[in-house]
Amino acid sequence: MDLNRIVEENVSDAIIEKPIKFSVCKRDFEIFPPTLGKMQILSKHYLMLDIDETAFEESPHIEAMRICVDKTDIVCEIMAVAVSSSKQELFDNDRIKGLTEFFKWNANPKDFSTVILAILTQVDYVNFISSIRLTKTLRQNEPKA
């Protein structure tokens, strides 16, 4: 399947807010397209992944596998945040830590890479990261009164 078709399907799924479903150790999870608030929470994690954007554009699956092996803890935390559906769940640090540990010890990098790739394709990753970096730059270069 070509990349353009996958992108079109993901856009269509996002418009109708179709969740991504997956299972780990017979527990079912759903990831709905992220709200602005969830994207803000995830933004710091995305930056910590140190994704090679060129490699991601050329071969997303291989780059996803690399970050899942190199940054397992961050990937598991992203997954924990992504499956949280309410504001209360997002701000429940004990729940997030518990899910992070569950994912870390009950899934393998192949599982991580498929899910993290799905999470990253729910948003326009390259433009999202560019906007985060631009905001960071603007804050650093803010004029002093």
C-alpha positions, 0 to 999 in steps of 0.5 A: 500500500502506498504512503499517500493512500495510508495518509488519506485513510488516516485523514478520513479516520481522523475526520470521523474520529475512528479510534486505533484499536490494539491489544496487549496481554488480552487487554484492549486499548483504543486511541482516539485522535488527540485533542489539542490538550492531549497534543500539548501533553504529548509534545514534550515526549515527541521531542524527547524521541529524537526522531530523524525526520528524514529517515521518518519520511523515507522509511517510517516503519524502520525509524519507528522501530529504532525509536522504540528500541532506543527510547522504550520508556518514552514510547511507553509513556506516549502510549499510556497518554494516548490511550487516556481518553478523559482529562481526569485520566490524563492528569492521573499520574499514578494511572499513567505510570501504571500503564507505562510500566504495563506497556514496558513489560508486556509488549515488545518493540514490534508492538510499540512501533506499530502503535507509535507509528499510528499515533504519529500519523494521527497528527501531521507529525512534521508540521506539529514538531515544526510548530513546537520548535518554532514556539520554543524559538519564539519564547527564547527570542522573546523581547525583554521589556 
